[in-house]
Amino acid sequence: MPKRCCRQRSSLADVLGDAARDVLLTADPHAKAAAAQALNTRWLDGRVAHADGRQPLPDRPARPARPLLLDPSHMPKRGRAGSPRARFAMLHAVAHIELNAIDLAIDITGRFGAAMPRQFVTDWLHVADEEAQHFGLLADLLEQSGGGYGDLPAHDGLWQSAQATAHSLAARLAIVPQVLEARGLDVTPAMVERFAAVGDTAAAAVLQRILIDEVRHVATGNKWFRHLFHESDTDPVAAFHGLVRAHFRGAVKPPFNDSARLQAGLTPDWYMPLGNSRDPCET
């Protein structure tokens, strides 16, 4: 009897939806990152069934007690540009984005993956693995600066967008990778230059690595968004515009990193018509 019980628990843990839920409900950031990477490895090894879980995914992922989460409009200023305090705040903000990105990639996998081709799951678990690597690199930089993740407040705008699109894979693919993550392609080059200008080559190299990986992540979102409309009479660009206007409370605004966006499959006709209101995640 005990052995049969153990086998049942192992089988349940090897179902995609439940495995994703376990990662989302891991509160410690470093443990969450490790759990996401372990799930990717188990999936690639064939140890996770391509199936929904028996328990629903949580509305919100588990989070540590710190950082304090604020509305984007209530975030404090980062300080004088180029100062150590401002640079620490910038790295802390990016680390928070990367932690959210782990959960976003895991959530899209667990919430929608069982109804999609296996390659969809493979792609998004690979994204989750890379986001976990990014968080680890940034956490190390924060510790080398004498602090750590959680020392400063952070905004909750990214997960608010996830909640707003939990009902629709098309909406999720439109908003999260192709609006929010694409914004990272626009702003990260200036961040790389800012750290390089003060001689912080380690931080500049980490941010450059993140930029390269994020081009692929946005491309993954664009690829699967196009897939949804492949056999439809609906133009994917028109569908994208409609979904962004319906589900995003802000702007897709310049300046744009056109070359990086193009590498990710976003030609200007995808985003130029949308730039006419405020970005809700701007701090």
C-alpha positions as CSV (number, residue, x, y, z in Angstrom):
1,M,0.0,0.0,0.0
2,P,2.7,2.6,0.9
3,K,4.5,1.9,-2.4
4,R,1.3,2.4,-4.5
5,C,0.7,5.7,-2.7
6,C,4.2,6.9,-3.5
7,R,3.7,6.0,-7.2
8,Q,0.5,8.0,-7.3
9,R,2.2,11.1,-5.9
10,S,5.0,10.7,-8.4
11,S,2.6,10.4,-11.3
12,L,0.6,13.5,-10.2
13,A,3.9,15.5,-9.9
14,D,4.8,14.5,-13.5
15,V,1.7,16.1,-15.0
16,L,2.5,19.4,-16.7
17,G,-0.3,21.5,-15.1
18,D,0.6,20.3,-11.6
19,A,4.3,20.7,-12.1
20,A,3.7,24.3,-13.3
21,R,1.5,24.9,-10.3
22,D,4.3,23.8,-7.9
23,V,6.7,26.3,-9.5
24,L,4.2,29.1,-9.2
25,L,3.6,28.3,-5.5
26,T,7.3,28.4,-4.7
27,A,7.8,31.7,-2.8
28,D,11.6,31.9,-2.4
29,P,13.0,33.5,-5.5
30,H,16.1,31.4,-5.8
31,A,14.1,28.2,-5.1
32,K,11.5,29.3,-7.8
33,A,14.3,29.8,-10.3
34,A,15.8,26.4,-9.5
35,A,12.3,24.8,-9.7
36,A,11.7,26.3,-13.2
37,Q,15.0,25.0,-14.5
38,A,14.3,21.6,-13.0
39,L,10.9,21.4,-14.7
40,N,12.5,22.3,-18.0
41,T,15.0,19.4,-17.6
42,R,12.3,17.0,-16.6
43,W,10.2,17.9,-19.6
44,L,13.1,17.5,-22.0
45,D,13.9,14.1,-20.4
46,G,10.3,13.0,-21.0
47,R,9.4,12.8,-17.3
48,V,6.4,15.2,-17.5
49,A,3.1,14.3,-19.1
50,H,1.7,16.7,-21.6
51,A,-1.6,17.1,-19.7
52,D,-3.6,19.5,-17.5
53,G,-3.2,19.3,-13.8
54,R,-5.8,18.2,-11.3
55,Q,-5.6,21.5,-9.4
56,P,-6.2,24.9,-11.0
57,L,-3.3,27.3,-11.4
58,P,-3.2,30.1,-8.7
59,D,-4.4,33.6,-9.6
60,R,-1.2,34.9,-8.3
61,P,2.2,33.2,-7.8
62,A,3.7,32.9,-4.4
63,R,6.0,35.7,-3.4
64,P,8.5,36.4,-0.6
65,A,7.7,38.9,2.1
66,R,10.0,41.4,0.4
67,P,10.0,43.3,-1.8
68,L,7.0,45.4,-1.0
69,L,4.8,45.5,-4.1
70,L,3.3,48.8,-5.1
71,D,1.1,50.2,-7.8
72,P,3.4,51.4,-10.7
73,S,2.2,55.0,-10.1
74,H,3.5,54.8,-6.4
75,M,7.0,53.7,-7.1
76,P,9.7,56.0,-5.6
77,K,12.3,57.7,-7.8
78,R,15.5,55.9,-8.4
79,G,17.8,58.8,-7.6
80,R,20.4,60.8,-9.5
81,A,21.2,59.1,-12.9
82,G,24.5,57.3,-12.7
83,S,24.8,57.2,-9.0
84,P,25.4,53.9,-7.2
85,R,21.9,54.1,-5.7
86,A,20.3,54.6,-9.0
87,R,22.3,51.8,-10.6
88,F,21.3,49.4,-7.7
89,A,17.7,50.5,-8.1
90,M,17.9,49.8,-11.9
91,L,19.3,46.3,-11.4
92,H,16.8,45.6,-8.6
93,A,13.9,46.6,-11.0
94,V,15.3,44.3,-13.7
95,A,15.7,41.4,-11.3
96,H,12.1,41.9,-10.3
97,I,11.0,41.8,-13.9
98,E,13.0,38.6,-14.5
99,L,11.4,36.9,-11.4
100,N,8.0,37.8,-12.8
101,A,9.1,36.5,-16.2
102,I,9.8,33.1,-14.7
103,D,6.3,32.9,-13.4
104,L,4.8,34.3,-16.7
105,A,6.6,31.6,-18.8
106,I,5.6,28.9,-16.3
107,D,2.0,30.2,-16.2
108,I,1.5,30.3,-19.9
109,T,2.9,26.7,-20.1
110,G,0.6,25.3,-17.3
111,R,-2.5,27.4,-18.2
112,F,-2.5,26.8,-22.0
113,G,0.2,24.2,-22.8
114,A,-1.9,21.0,-22.6
115,A,-4.1,22.2,-25.5
116,M,-1.2,23.3,-27.7
117,P,1.5,21.3,-29.5
118,R,4.4,19.9,-27.5
119,Q,6.8,22.4,-29.1
120,F,4.8,25.2,-27.4
121,V,5.6,23.7,-24.0
122,T,9.2,23.1,-25.0
123,D,9.6,26.7,-26.2
124,W,8.1,28.3,-23.1
125,L,9.9,26.1,-20.6
126,H,13.1,27.1,-22.3
127,V,12.1,30.7,-21.9
128,A,11.5,30.0,-18.2
129,D,14.9,28.4,-17.8
130,E,16.6,31.4,-19.3
131,E,14.6,33.9,-17.2
132,A,15.7,31.9,-14.2
133,Q,19.3,32.3,-15.3
134,H,18.8,36.0,-15.7
135,F,17.4,36.4,-12.2
136,G,20.4,34.5,-10.8
137,L,22.9,36.7,-12.6
138,L,21.1,39.9,-11.4
139,A,20.8,38.6,-7.8
140,D,24.5,38.0,-7.8
141,L,25.2,41.6,-9.0
142,L,22.9,43.0,-6.3
143,E,24.8,41.0,-3.6
144,Q,28.1,42.1,-4.9
145,S,26.8,45.7,-4.5
146,G,26.2,45.0,-0.8
147,G,22.5,44.4,-1.0
148,G,20.0,42.0,-2.4
149,Y,16.7,41.4,-4.1
150,G,13.9,42.6,-1.9
151,D,15.8,45.6,-0.5
152,L,13.6,48.1,-2.6
153,P,9.9,48.3,-3.4
154,A,8.8,46.8,-6.7
155,H,5.7,47.3,-8.9
156,D,3.0,44.7,-9.6
157,G,2.2,45.8,-13.2
158,L,3.5,42.7,-14.9
159,W,1.3,40.3,-13.0
160,Q,-1.7,42.6,-13.4
161,S,-1.3,42.1,-17.1
162,A,-1.1,38.3,-16.6
163,Q,-4.4,38.4,-14.6
164,A,-6.1,40.5,-17.3
165,T,-5.2,37.9,-20.0
166,A,-5.6,34.6,-18.0
167,H,-8.8,33.8,-20.0
168,S,-7.2,34.0,-23.5
169,L,-3.9,32.6,-25.0
170,A,-4.1,35.1,-27.8
171,A,-4.4,38.0,-25.4
172,R,-1.6,36.7,-23.3
173,L,0.7,36.3,-26.3
174,A,-0.2,39.8,-27.5
175,I,0.4,41.6,-24.2
176,V,3.1,39.9,-22.3
177,P,5.8,38.9,-24.9
178,Q,4.9,41.3,-27.7
179,V,4.2,44.5,-25.6
180,L,5.8,44.2,-22.2
181,E,8.9,42.1,-23.1
182,A,9.3,43.9,-26.4
183,R,9.6,47.1,-24.3
184,G,12.7,45.6,-22.8
185,L,14.3,45.5,-26.3
186,D,13.8,49.2,-26.5
187,V,15.2,50.3,-23.1
188,T,18.0,47.8,-22.4
189,P,20.6,49.1,-24.9
190,A,20.6,52.5,-23.0
191,M,21.0,50.6,-19.7
192,V,24.0,48.7,-21.1
193,E,25.6,52.0,-22.2
194,R,24.9,53.6,-18.8
195,F,26.7,50.8,-16.9
196,A,29.5,50.6,-19.3
197,A,30.1,54.4,-19.1
198,V,30.8,54.2,-15.4
199,G,33.1,51.1,-15.8
200,D,30.6,48.5,-14.5
201,T,31.5,46.0,-17.2
202,A,30.0,43.1,-15.3
203,A,26.5,44.6,-15.1
204,A,26.8,45.8,-18.7
205,A,27.6,42.2,-19.8
206,V,24.7,40.7,-17.9
207,L,22.3,43.2,-19.4
208,Q,23.6,42.6,-22.9
209,R,23.1,38.8,-22.3
210,I,19.6,39.5,-21.2
211,L,18.9,41.6,-24.3
212,I,20.1,38.9,-26.7
213,D,17.9,36.3,-25.0
214,E,14.9,38.5,-24.8
215,V,14.9,39.0,-28.6
216,R,14.3,35.2,-28.8
217,H,11.6,35.4,-26.1
218,V,9.7,38.0,-28.0
219,A,10.2,36.0,-31.1
220,T,8.7,33.0,-29.3
221,G,5.6,35.0,-28.5
222,N,5.3,36.3,-32.0
223,K,5.7,32.8,-33.5
224,W,2.9,31.3,-31.4
225,F,0.7,34.3,-31.9
226,R,1.0,33.8,-35.6
227,H,0.3,30.1,-35.1
228,L,-3.1,30.8,-33.6
229,F,-4.2,32.7,-36.7
230,H,-2.4,30.5,-39.3
231,E,-5.6,28.8,-40.6
232,S,-7.8,31.8,-39.9
233,D,-9.1,34.6,-42.2
234,T,-8.0,37.1,-39.5
235,D,-4.9,39.1,-40.2
236,P,-2.6,38.5,-37.2
237,V,-1.5,42.2,-37.2
238,A,-5.1,43.3,-37.0
239,A,-5.8,40.8,-34.3
240,F,-2.8,42.0,-32.3
241,H,-4.0,45.6,-32.5
242,G,-7.4,44.7,-31.3
243,L,-6.2,42.6,-28.4
244,V,-3.7,45.3,-27.3
245,R,-6.4,48.0,-27.4
246,A,-8.8,45.7,-25.4
247,H,-6.4,44.4,-22.7
248,F,-3.5,46.8,-22.3
249,R,-4.0,50.0,-20.3
250,G,-1.1,51.9,-21.7
251,A,0.9,52.8,-24.8
252,V,3.3,51.0,-27.1
253,K,5.4,54.1,-27.3
254,P,8.8,55.2,-28.8
255,P,11.7,55.2,-28.9
256,F,11.7,51.7,-30.5
257,N,14.6,49.4,-31.1
258,D,13.5,48.6,-34.6
259,S,16.3,46.2,-35.4
260,A,15.8,44.1,-32.3
261,R,12.0,44.1,-32.8
262,L,12.5,43.0,-36.4
263,Q,14.7,40.1,-35.3
264,A,11.8,39.1,-33.1
265,G,9.3,39.2,-36.0
266,L,7.8,42.6,-35.1
267,T,7.8,44.8,-38.1
268,P,6.7,48.5,-37.6
269,D,3.2,47.8,-38.7
270,W,2.7,45.7,-35.6
271,Y,3.5,48.5,-33.1
272,M,3.6,51.9,-34.7
273,P,-0.2,52.4,-34.8
274,L,-0.5,51.7,-31.0
275,G,1.7,54.4,-29.6
276,N,-0.7,57.0,-28.3
277,S,-1.1,56.6,-24.5
278,R,0.8,56.0,-21.2
279,D,2.8,52.9,-20.4
280,P,1.3,51.5,-17.1
281,C,4.5,49.8,-16.1
282,E,6.7,52.9,-16.4
283,T,8.3,54.0,-13.1
